Amino acid sequence: MVNLYRGAGIFASEEPVRQTTKRPINPSPKMVFPMHGSGIDSSAFPKYTNAIMNSNFAYTGMLLGQKLEVVSQKYRKL
């Protein structure tokens, strides 16, 4: 799923996702609902948090498998 999101350009930054993922680690929840319509029980939660904390998933300039052109900073303010 993370690779699908990365390929679609959904995640702009990893740090906010990691900060949010750290919050429920200490309470050790029995069930976590990290995405729309999905749930992760306590047996899979450590694997989920490990993947979020240790995998690269942020936007890399690719959108649906194609490299996007970089626009100069001076044009971004228009």
C-alpha positions, 0 to 999 in steps of 0.5 A: 500500500505504501508503494501505491501511495508513493507512486501516486504522489500522496505522501509529501513528507515522511516526518509527519507520518512518523511523528503520528505513528509514534503516538500509539506505540507506548499504549500498546493498543489492541486495535489501530485503524490507520487508514480508511476502512482498514484495521491492524490488530496488536499482532501486526502493529509492531510490523506496521510501525517498523515499516513506517519508521524504517521505510522510505515512502515520501514523494520522490518526484515520480507520479504514477511511475513517471518523473515529473519536471521540476518547476523553478522556485520563482514560478511557484509563487504565481 
